[in-house]
């Protein structure tokens, strides 16, 4: 059987180990060829090919439900659940998503782009199953990196308290999340991985004990306790924690031995209550370059499959915002030992790996634990340190209570640096940084700022480090800057809450925030070609707004446009509208940003065009809103 013939995972049933191994090779080939062409997550899926095939060989996927944590490890799952023929569209507009989506396949039982959710979801489905009197297996597949997330531990704690609820947790243990895992839990799992497997007490233990002359029958009431004690001695110390939490622990199992995997999963399905199967895998398995560089090949842009090198751009690009951020922070940290960079398992993505390499004592990776990262930062700030919490916009959502409760109520000076703010592209709705302006703006004791380009980013980093009156957050986008000149040192901080005028005109006031400042200027030039002159302001701060500048201009010009790369509801435009209303400046306001929709996976340019956020579209919308005109030359 060829992989292309598999449209339902139940077709795996009855295949020999040799046939499954052939399917495994075909999955890896298709996976590698596709990611090399389109970009995407590489190492996670390559590591779980045999795990997927072995697990699905023991399930009836018409009934049973498998919940994959995060979802980027589920490319093999996609390839055997009817998406082989469309897999070449991976992460492209209207193509196969890079994560799991319930609307994409009936086999995607729970969508996930953030880590540590699978055990909670699988347990919820198991509880619903039992309440409805249904019969199906509920399985969560979670990586050891995701196991450091507090939510996963909360779910384990709950599940272990439900001995009559059948639940299988498969721990995919490859010692990695995106970067090498940190903390006590991964260290503990490493002990398990290196310990020799120990079989549990045989099922006929009790019967054998009874046949001991003069002993067996007289100790019958104690047999249960003896058996349980013997079992705890038989389970290696490293598995005892899961046993104490109420799980039956099996493992470690070789995650690339199909025969062993199938036998283990078959055994696990027979055990009542919550069961954890510990599977040791190799991230990037089957592609030597990915095995050797598991961090670098976690995810890739399009690359040459033979050399492993990225396909070069047709023209040189300015430095990425994350690179400028990291370089500037390291320079400042060298001069200020109180600066502490904090990441939640995203060292390479945020650029803090540069800080780790240069100043390891001023770098902290807490693992996939954003809540802990924020409270840790608050405590560091309370002791006079200058914590810089570098967390993606979409991931900071996971620590919302800590931002309010531990940082802002106590008015502690934590500097939040929100990478990947705005439209991020192929990762889709779970990763779009749409909401940080809205969800942070409403919190007292919080300052919000966003740079128009990479040079202003440098100045804002200094501003954030120097600000000690409370929390301050800076958002910046994924991708490359505008190619403006950068400085190596001597950056001047910005005055809090002060904007700048970039262009003057009497017909319309355009207020741009962050990444939308340059499109604002371009739209103004287009409008000028058609006789409409705009004043363009780089707002710099969404909170506090520069009302001293904005209110008189709005009153004088009489037409206001706000531009932001984030949700319109509650965002920068809403802040401007509120300020105008509060000051009794009643003028028409056109807010342009992301409407109340989820932005699906596509390139950023495709998404912006669909949302009407290109400079030509902005000019067109201004014309239609205020001048009842339409330019046929504007597309």
Phi and psi in degrees as a GROMACS rama.xvg file:
@    title "Ramachandran Plot"
@    xaxis  label "Phi"
@    yaxis  label "Psi"
@TYPE xy
-99.943  148.814  UNK-2
-53.2355  -36.8356  UNK-3
-63.5671  -19.6776  UNK-4
-84.6875  -12.624  UNK-5
-87.1965  114.818  UNK-6
-116.04  -8.7743  UNK-7
-141.713  131.956  UNK-8
-62.6107  -21.2339  UNK-9
-67.6606  -13.1983  UNK-10
-67.0521  -13.8714  UNK-11
-73.5696  -22.5957  UNK-12
-59.2656  133.896  UNK-13
87.2392  -9.1707  UNK-14
-71.5406  145.779  UNK-15
-74.9885  166.347  UNK-16
-59.0014  -40.5111  UNK-17
-63.3347  -41.4463  UNK-18
-66.0256  -39.955  UNK-19
-64.9484  -37.23  UNK-20
-64.3738  -36.6165  UNK-21
-65.0657  -42.55  UNK-22
-61.484  -40.0534  UNK-23
-60.0016  -43.591  UNK-24
-62.9573  -40.1242  UNK-25
-67.5317  -37.3941  UNK-26
-61.0839  -46.5561  UNK-27
-63.5304  -41.0598  UNK-28
-61.3007  -47.8078  UNK-29
-65.3752  -42.3675  UNK-30
-58.1551  -50.7346  UNK-31
-64.3984  -46.2496  UNK-32
-61.5833  -40.4739  UNK-33
-69.9323  -48.8362  UNK-34
-66.6471  -34.482  UNK-35
-61.7954  -32.5299  UNK-36
-85.9698  -39.6616  UNK-37
-106.175  -18.472  UNK-38
82.5959  161.837  UNK-39
145.381  -170.005  UNK-40
-81.6808  129.644  UNK-41
-110.212  -61.5718  UNK-42
-59.0197  -44.2789  UNK-43
-58.9275  -45.5241  UNK-44
-69.0085  -39.359  UNK-45
-60.7807  -29.3957  UNK-46
-78.8179  -15.4171  UNK-47
-115.794  19.1193  UNK-48
-61.4848  -54.1171  UNK-49
-66.968  -37.6279  UNK-50
-57.5926  -45.2062  UNK-51
-63.2314  -49.4943  UNK-52
-64.1906  -42.3517  UNK-53
-64.9414  -42.4245  UNK-54
-65.6217  -47.6065  UNK-55
-69.3852  -22.6287  UNK-56
-65.2933  -22.8636  UNK-57
-105.845  7.77051  UNK-58
-122.406  156.076  UNK-59
-103.098  100.16  UNK-60
-76.324  0.254112  UNK-61
-75.8072  -21.7915  UNK-62
-121.06  -47.3108  UNK-63
-72.2756  153.226  UNK-64
-123.654  128.045  UNK-65
-113.576  126.227  UNK-66
-108.529  116.844  UNK-67
-94.2535  127.011  UNK-68
-72.4278  141.195  UNK-69
65.1053  -58.3176  UNK-70
107.623  -22.4577  UNK-71
-74.174  -9.64053  UNK-72
-90.578  4.08602  UNK-73
-103.283  21.0461  UNK-74
-61.24  -42.2564  UNK-75
-59.4141  -39.3817  UNK-76
-56.4118  -44.0087  UNK-77
-64.1388  -38.6417  UNK-78
-69.7178  -22.1264  UNK-79
-109.368  13.8227  UNK-80
-123.535  38.1687  UNK-81
90.5323  12.7719  UNK-82
-116.043  14.621  UNK-83
-60.1117  -47.265  UNK-84
-66.5855  -24.648  UNK-85
-105.551  6.43329  UNK-86
-65.5385  -22.69  UNK-87
-66.6398  -13.3071  UNK-88
-92.1599  12.877  UNK-89
-49.5249  126.601  UNK-90
64.18  13.0254  UNK-91
-99.0717  158.525  UNK-92
-53.1639  126.299  UNK-93
63.3857  16.3515  UNK-94
-104.186  -162.755  UNK-95
-68.4099  132.471  UNK-96
-74.4325  153.512  UNK-97
-77.5265  -12.9771  UNK-98
-125.516  179.867  UNK-99
-82.8512  141.347  UNK-100
-138.32  126.438  UNK-101
-57.8474  -33.0593  UNK-102
-78.189  -8.96783  UNK-103
-88.1613  -33.8711  UNK-104
-156.578  146.252  UNK-105
-68.4105  -14.3058  UNK-106
-89.4226  -7.5606  UNK-107
-91.1188  88.3291  UNK-108
-76.6297  -19.2472  UNK-109
-156.422  122.95  UNK-110
-73.3528  148.791  UNK-111
-160.332  129.94  UNK-112
-127.158  -15.2095  UNK-113
-105.931  149.895  UNK-114
-80.2416  163.444  UNK-115
79.7038  15.0501  UNK-116
-97.9883  -15.3097  UNK-117
-66.893  -39.6186  UNK-118
-67.9704  -40.8714  UNK-119
-59.2803  -44.9214  UNK-120
-66.3638  -45.9282  UNK-121
-64.3928  -38.6372  UNK-122
-65.3771  -41.3475  UNK-123
-59.7439  -40.767  UNK-124
-68.1552  -37.3745  UNK-125
-65.4758  -40.849  UNK-126
-65.5559  -41.1438  UNK-127
-63.1173  -40.9694  UNK-128
-55.9855  -48.4476  UNK-129
-68.6564  -37.6985  UNK-130
-65.5626  -33.578  UNK-131
-89.3586  -3.719  UNK-132
71.5027  27.6416  UNK-133
-92.9564  169.947  UNK-134
-129.106  103.253  UNK-135
-156.997  160.493  UNK-136
-90.7778  138.963  UNK-137
-114.982  122.178  UNK-138
-127.229  132.12  UNK-139
-111.516  129.804  UNK-140
-109.485  115.432  UNK-141
-130.958  140.617  UNK-142
-81.6735  159.646  UNK-143
-66.3837  -28.3634  UNK-144
-64.5264  -45.0548  UNK-145
-66.7702  -23.017  UNK-146
-67.9318  -16.4727  UNK-147
-77.3245  -13.1599  UNK-148
-71.2379  135.346  UNK-149
-58.4401  -33.3054  UNK-150
-63.4147  -37.7527  UNK-151
-64.1814  -40.7319  UNK-152
-69.1242  -35.0064  UNK-153
-61.9682  -41.3555  UNK-154
-68.1265  -40.0461  UNK-155
-61.8351  -42.794  UNK-156
-59.0051  -42.6578  UNK-157
-69.0213  -48.1763  UNK-158
-61.708  -38.313  UNK-159
-65.739  -14.9103  UNK-160
-90.4365  2.67087  UNK-161
-122.808  74.1273  UNK-162
-64.8822  -16.7529  UNK-163
-97.9119  1.39184  UNK-164
-98.811  112.26  UNK-165
-73.4156  123.91  UNK-166
-151.356  133.014  UNK-167
-112.608  123.705  UNK-168
-109.596  122.765  UNK-169
-103.437  114.734  UNK-170
-91.7392  106.504  UNK-171
-84.532  100.892  UNK-172
-106.103  102.037  UNK-173
-120.406  14.3154  UNK-174
68.1802  11.0646  UNK-175
-137.372  152.305  UNK-176
-109.535  -93.8813  UNK-177
-99.4334  -48.2269  UNK-178
-104.269  171.509  UNK-179
-55.098  138.434  UNK-180
-69.5501  152.781  UNK-181
-124.845  157.804  UNK-182
107.123  178.06  UNK-183
-71.7447  -36.3101  UNK-184
-64.9915  -51.1521  UNK-185
-59.0547  -36.3319  UNK-186
-64.4004  -39.5845  UNK-187
-64.6539  -43.3765  UNK-188
-64.0104  -33.2019  UNK-189
-64.1408  -35.5025  UNK-190
-62.8751  -40.5977  UNK-191
-62.1467  -43.923  UNK-192
-60.937  -33.8787  UNK-193
-92.5423  -3.32257  UNK-194
-87.5061  143.909  UNK-195
-66.5681  136.965  UNK-196
-59.1156  139.911  UNK-197
-123.818  128.63  UNK-198
-76.7637  145.77  UNK-199
-71.1253  163.411  UNK-200
-56.2524  136.878  UNK-201
-62.123  152.686  UNK-202
-63.1864  -25.4991  UNK-203
-93.2759  19.9391  UNK-204
-53.5141  -47.9663  UNK-205
-63.4759  -41.4352  UNK-206
-63.6219  -41.6011  UNK-207
-64.0602  -39.2543  UNK-208
-63.8469  -38.157  UNK-209
-64.3139  -24.9117  UNK-210
-85.3744  1.53983  UNK-211
-72.6543  122.671  UNK-212
-57.9328  136.275  UNK-213
65.2681  2.97392  UNK-214
-120.981  -49.1125  UNK-215
-51.9624  -53.6381  UNK-216
-68.9802  -36.5143  UNK-217
-69.1056  -22.6941  UNK-218
-102.592  13.511  UNK-219
-52.5915  -44.9868  UNK-220
-62.2904  -23.8297  UNK-221
-92.1006  -4.68085  UNK-222
-60.821  -38.4506  UNK-223
-60.9311  -44.8061  UNK-224
-69.1459  -37.2049  UNK-225
-64.772  -45.2037  UNK-226
-59.655  -42.8548  UNK-227
-65.9651  -40.2714  UNK-228
-65.4107  -42.2129  UNK-229
-62.235  -38.3237  UNK-230
-62.3349  -41.0918  UNK-231
-68.3986  -29.0039  UNK-232
-72.6267  -34.2561  UNK-233
-74.4533  -36.2338  UNK-234
-69.3422  130.897  UNK-235
-58.0725  149.974  UNK-236
-51.0019  -34.5569  UNK-237
-67.8357  -20.521  UNK-238
-96.5106  -3.88932  UNK-239
-66.3713  -31.3828  UNK-240
-61.0506  -46.8737  UNK-241
-65.0564  -36.5615  UNK-242
-63.4064  -43.1742  UNK-243
-65.6154  -28.0943  UNK-244
-80.7396  0.0763351  UNK-245
103.282  4.45239  UNK-246
-97.8281  148.774  UNK-247
-85.1435  123.006  UNK-248
-101.001  131.507  UNK-249
-128.661  127.446  UNK-250
141.01  -172.47  UNK-251
-70.9322  149.597  UNK-252
-115.273  143.095  UNK-253
-67.8665  112.596  UNK-254
-74.6478  2.77052  UNK-255
-123.544  12.5672  UNK-256
-107.816  100.597  UNK-257
-60.6253  -41.2764  UNK-258
-61.5764  -45.6932  UNK-259
-67.241  -39.6826  UNK-260
-62.3534  -47.4472  UNK-261
-62.4161  -44.5091  UNK-262
-63.2222  -39.5822  UNK-263
-67.3769  -45.0087  UNK-264
-65.9237  -38.1633  UNK-265
-60.9388  -40.825  UNK-266
-65.5821  -43.9806  UNK-267
-61.2648  -37.6539  UNK-268
-65.5317  -20.2119  UNK-269
-86.7311  -10.9477  UNK-270
-91.991  125.929  UNK-271
-73.3842  154.87  UNK-272
83.6464  -171.122  UNK-273
-74.1775  132.371  UNK-274
-127.988  138.439  UNK-275
-118.709  120.902  UNK-276
-103.922  119.835  UNK-277
-94.8254  112.038  UNK-278
-113.104  122.965  UNK-279
-93.1581  120.483  UNK-280
-126.244  170.514  UNK-281
-114.901  117.842  UNK-282
-64.9064  131.04  UNK-283
83.6028  11.7279  UNK-284
-50.8493  131.12  UNK-285
97.0166  -10.8628  UNK-286
-126.944  104.308  UNK-287
-54.2578  -40.8858  UNK-288
-62.2972  -38.777  UNK-289
-71.9617  -32.5835  UNK-290
-68.192  -36.2589  UNK-291
-77.4281  -31.9054  UNK-292
-126.25  78.8954  UNK-293
-72.4134  -24.421  UNK-294
-75.2036  -51.3534  UNK-295
-63.4597  -31.2347  UNK-296
-104.295  18.6441  UNK-297
-57.7486  -47.524  UNK-298
-143.485  150.583  UNK-299
-138.885  147.394  UNK-300
-75.3637  170.186  UNK-301
-47.8905  136.622  UNK-302
-146.577  164.605  UNK-303
-80.893  119.14  UNK-304
-65.692  -29.6308  UNK-305
-75.4548  -46.3407  UNK-306
-92.3943  -22.4765  UNK-307
79.7786  1.6999  UNK-308
-89.3893  144.413  UNK-309
-62.0443  144.9  UNK-310
-71.943  121.493  UNK-311
-66.4336  149.424  UNK-312
-68.8168  152.756  UNK-313
-67.8942  -22.1973  UNK-314
-144.087  152.653  UNK-315
-60.0922  145.155  UNK-316
-113.539  149.289  UNK-317
-63.2257  163.978  UNK-318
-63.518  149.039  UNK-319
-70.1733  149.784  UNK-320
-55.7958  -42.6912  UNK-321
-62.6942  -35.8359  UNK-322
-68.5213  -42.8381  UNK-323
-63.6858  -42.5855  UNK-324
-57.5406  -49.6779  UNK-325
-63.9059  -45.189  UNK-326
-61.5594  -44.6979  UNK-327
-66.6015  -42.6987  UNK-328
-62.7595  -41.8428  UNK-329
-61.8711  -43.232  UNK-330
-58.9203  -44.1144  UNK-331
-69.311  -38.8936  UNK-332
-66.9828  -30.5646  UNK-333
-63.1557  -29.9836  UNK-334
-92.8644  -15.5655  UNK-335
-134.624  99.9567  UNK-336
-68.6068  -7.97456  UNK-337
-81.3909  -13.5179  UNK-338
-73.5553  125.145  UNK-339
-125.25  116.633  UNK-340
-84.5559  133.24  UNK-341
-124.169  130.158  UNK-342
-128.732  153.245  UNK-343
-109.679  73.5222  UNK-344
68.2535  21.3855  UNK-345
-126.213  47.9995  UNK-346
-60.9885  -48.2626  UNK-347
-72.1634  -39.9792  UNK-348
-63.6999  -40.769  UNK-349
-85.6027  -12.3399  UNK-350
87.3897  0.732676  UNK-351
-71.9069  -8.39981  UNK-352
-61.8247  -26.117  UNK-353
-68.4682  -38.9105  UNK-354
-67.0328  -41.4925  UNK-355
-59.1385  -42.7112  UNK-356
-68.2004  -38.3042  UNK-357
-88.4021  -42.0034  UNK-358
-135.481  71.3047  UNK-359
-58.9871  -28.5718  UNK-360
-74.3317  -11.9154  UNK-361
-110.146  26.0434  UNK-362
-133.761  135.388  UNK-363
-135.006  127.158  UNK-364
-112.787  117.649  UNK-365
-93.7994  0.249056  UNK-366
81.2334  -171.529  UNK-367
-75.914  79.4907  UNK-368
-154.685  68.9511  UNK-369
-63.8272  -35.9754  UNK-370
-60.7103  -48.0185  UNK-371
-62.203  -40.1964  UNK-372
-58.2859  -42.6783  UNK-373
-70.7247  -44.2374  UNK-374
-67.6088  -37.212  UNK-375
-58.7075  -44.3655  UNK-376
-61.9532  -40.435  UNK-377
-60.8773  -42.8491  UNK-378
-67.9859  -39.19  UNK-379
-60.2016  -42.8452  UNK-380
-64.139  -35.8695  UNK-381
-65.6681  -20.1336  UNK-382
-101.916  16.2885  UNK-383
87.2355  5.2715  UNK-384
-81.9709  169.618  UNK-385
-115.9  78.8663  UNK-386
-72.4981  134.662  UNK-387
-117.104  103.364  UNK-388
-89.533  101.051  UNK-389
-93.7403  100.072  UNK-390
-136.839  135.662  UNK-391
-56.6574  146.935  UNK-392
-52.2433  -46.3809  UNK-393
-67.234  -30.494  UNK-394
-83.3884  -26.7524  UNK-395
-65.6119  -21.9116  UNK-396
-54.7568  -30.6689  UNK-397
-71.5788  -11.5087  UNK-398
-118.448  30.061  UNK-399
-61.9856  -43.5615  UNK-400
-62.6673  -38.1813  UNK-401
-67.5148  -34.6142  UNK-402
-60.6014  -45.1569  UNK-403
-73.4369  -55.9613  UNK-404
-70.9378  -43.9035  UNK-405
-98.1964  -25.119  UNK-406
-103.309  -59.7934  UNK-407
-78.0587  -37.9765  UNK-408
-62.0024  -36.0888  UNK-409
-88.9949  -1.34819  UNK-410
53.0777  51.3033  UNK-411
-96.616  141.45  UNK-412
-81.7421  79.3906  UNK-413
-99.7489  134.914  UNK-414
-101.546  109.26  UNK-415
-92.3423  124.863  UNK-416
-114.24  108.108  UNK-417
-99.766  93.2516  UNK-418
-72.8035  164.861  UNK-419
56.7205  34.476  UNK-420
-81.1008  137.449  UNK-421
95.6836  -151.133  UNK-422
-82.2545  124.233  UNK-423
-106.546  -14.5163  UNK-424
100.563  -125.866  UNK-425
-68.433  -15.2743  UNK-426
-74.0601  -20.5688  UNK-427
83.7179  -165.95  UNK-428
-62.3646  -26.6969  UNK-429
-71.1637  -18.4753  UNK-430
-116.6  -6.1983  UNK-431
-63.7928  131.505  UNK-432
-91.0011  67.0814  UNK-433
-92.6121  -20.2837  UNK-434
-113.997  -3.29732  UNK-435
-65.1408  -35.758  UNK-436
-60.9745  -47.784  UNK-437
-68.3065  -43.2131  UNK-438
-79.6489  -18.1557  UNK-439
-95.736  -28.2457  UNK-440
-63.3589  -30.6107  UNK-441
-82.741  -2.12257  UNK-442
-94.0603  126.148  UNK-443
-60.3735  157.219  UNK-444
62.491  32.452  UNK-445
-129.001  129.881  UNK-446
-105.16  136.989  UNK-447
-120.869  133.234  UNK-448
-144.348  158.293  UNK-449
-150.831  130.604  UNK-450
-82.1292  150.429  UNK-451
-80.8921  -23.8281  UNK-452
-157.159  -178.325  UNK-453
-71.1208  -27.2708  UNK-454
-69.8274  -40.2205  UNK-455
-70.0785  -28.2645  UNK-456
-57.6316  -44.8576  UNK-457
-58.9924  -43.9305  UNK-458
-66.6805  -34.8254  UNK-459
-71.5262  -30.2738  UNK-460
-63.3335  -44.1378  UNK-461
-62.7022  -41.7571  UNK-462
-58.7915  -46.0316  UNK-463
-65.3873  -39.2375  UNK-464
-65.7208  -39.6527  UNK-465
-77.5322  -20.5535  UNK-466
-77.9815  119.542  UNK-467
-123.952  10.8771  UNK-468
-85.4544  -6.79886  UNK-469
163.185  -162.136  UNK-470
-76.8496  148.8  UNK-471
-143.366  138.22  UNK-472
-126.818  137.669  UNK-473
-122.906  125.523  UNK-474
-101.83  143.153  UNK-475
-149.56  157.269  UNK-476
-87.3625  168.192  UNK-477
-75.146  150.043  UNK-478
102.869  -163.486  UNK-479
-96.4347  157.486  UNK-480
-78.8989  -161.106  UNK-481
-102.048  -0.908296  UNK-482
83.426  19.2579  UNK-483
-76.2054  155.304  UNK-484
-61.2931  140.771  UNK-485
-113.21  156.152  UNK-486
-108.663  151.247  UNK-487
-88.921  -21.7488  UNK-488
-167.967  178.173  UNK-489
77.412  23.7784  UNK-490
-71.0275  135.771  UNK-491
-94.5451  134.621  UNK-492
-69.0315  156.872  UNK-493
-89.4065  151.57  UNK-494
-74.8921  128.483  UNK-495
-59.0243  130.08  UNK-496
77.2412  18.0978  UNK-497
-113.619  127.045  UNK-498
-94.9299  -179.382  UNK-499
-139.354  143.315  UNK-500
-87.9417  127.141  UNK-501
-103.005  -22.3729  UNK-502
-157.888  146.417  UNK-503
-118.313  146.466  UNK-504
-172.959  156.351  UNK-505
-100.452  -1.86267  UNK-506
-95.178  -34.2246  UNK-507
-155.117  144.094  UNK-508
-103.73  119.115  UNK-509
-109.931  120.847  UNK-510
-107.854  109.589  UNK-511
-101.265  144.099  UNK-512
-124.76  122.905  UNK-513
63.7177  -124.672  UNK-514
-65.3839  -12.8972  UNK-515
-92.3831  3.7995  UNK-516
-70.2645  -46.7494  UNK-517
-63.2526  -45.5114  UNK-518
-59.3712  -31.6922  UNK-519
-62.7501  -44.1795  UNK-520
-65.0166  -40.8463  UNK-521
-66.0975  -40.6193  UNK-522
-63.5279  -38.4203  UNK-523
-62.9874  -38.599  UNK-524
-65.1356  -40.2961  UNK-525
-63.9097  -44.503  UNK-526
-61.6599  -38.1273  UNK-527
-62.4721  -35.9047  UNK-528
-62.589  -17.2705  UNK-529
-116.797  24.2409  UNK-530
84.0089  12.7848  UNK-531
-116.554  121.838  UNK-532
-104.65  129.924  UNK-533
-114.814  142.504  UNK-534
-89.8497  127.214  UNK-535
-113.564  128.302  UNK-536
-117.947  130.281  UNK-537
-85.9779  104.141  UNK-538
-64.5345  -36.3014  UNK-539
64.9602  -47.0575  UNK-540
-120.741  129.938  UNK-541
-88.5577  -21.2322  UNK-542
-156.68  119.707  UNK-543
-76.2383  146.499  UNK-544
-73.3873  151.392  UNK-545
-84.0403  75.2452  UNK-546
-67.9193  -26.2066  UNK-547
-62.4767  -30.881  UNK-548
-89.1876  -45.8792  UNK-549
-73.0863  -44.0778  UNK-550
-61.9939  -49.4518  UNK-551
-61.7275  -38.6627  UNK-552
-64.6418  -42.7198  UNK-553
-62.96  -42.3665  UNK-554
-65.2531  -40.2311  UNK-555
-72.5356  -45.7741  UNK-556
-82.5028  -39.2871  UNK-557
86.9092  -2.32968  UNK-558
-138.478  129.697  UNK-559
-127.798  133.981  UNK-560
-123.315  132.528  UNK-561
-114.265  142.432  UNK-562
-130.67  130.256  UNK-563
-151.801  150.995  UNK-564
-102.179  70.7456  UNK-565
-171.503  177.444  UNK-566
-64.6866  137.036  UNK-567
-69.0699  -38.011  UNK-568
-66.8959  113.178  UNK-569
80.1224  5.54378  UNK-570
-90.1707  -152.059  UNK-571
-61.6233  -45.0643  UNK-572
-60.8143  -37.9422  UNK-573
-64.4072  -37.6303  UNK-574
-62.6363  -41.7219  UNK-575
-65.7395  -45.5378  UNK-576
-61.0737  -41.1394  UNK-577
-63.2829  -43.0796  UNK-578
-63.1804  -40.5629  UNK-579
-64.4694  -43.9468  UNK-580
-64.6933  -43.7499  UNK-581
-62.8412  -29.8987  UNK-582
-94.526  7.58778  UNK-583
58.4837  32.2925  UNK-584
-96.3404  97.8647  UNK-585
-96.6596  96.5041  UNK-586
-134.697  154.019  UNK-587
-65.9238  137.824  UNK-588
-126.084  129.312  UNK-589
-110.359  112.447  UNK-590
-94.5928  125.475  UNK-591
-120.969  124.902  UNK-592
-174.498  -148.933  UNK-593
-92.0101  121.262  UNK-594
-69.8682  -174.947  UNK-595
-79.7086  63.0456  UNK-596
-137.363  162.763  UNK-597
-90.6802  128.148  UNK-598
-87.9756  117.934  UNK-599
-80.2328  177.812  UNK-600
-73.4028  135.856  UNK-601
-176.115  176.316  UNK-602
-71.0104  154.248  UNK-603
-55.2985  -40.3965  UNK-604
-63.6856  -39.9077  UNK-605
-64.2285  -42.2464  UNK-606
-65.138  -43.7292  UNK-607
-62.4099  -40.2823  UNK-608
-64.262  -39.8076  UNK-609
-68.9664  -28.5948  UNK-610
-91.9045  -2.22148  UNK-611
74.9256  35.2029  UNK-612
-110.402  9.78702  UNK-613
-78.2191  160.449  UNK-614
-60.3417  -39.8017  UNK-615
-65.4999  -41.5311  UNK-616
-66.9947  -36.9636  UNK-617
-61.994  -46.5042  UNK-618
-58.7247  -42.5821  UNK-619
-61.7638  -42.8086  UNK-620
-68.652  -35.8935  UNK-621
-64.8759  -43.7158  UNK-622
-60.8585  -45.8355  UNK-623
-67.9733  -36.114  UNK-624
-73.1935  -38.7647  UNK-625
-117.903  -21.245  UNK-626
-123.811  3.914  UNK-627
48.7238  41.97  UNK-628
-129.786  157.435  UNK-629
-139.161  133.684  UNK-630
-100.881  117.272  UNK-631
-65.7891  -21.2842  UNK-632
-80.1423  -10.9445  UNK-633
-94.0421  123.513  UNK-634
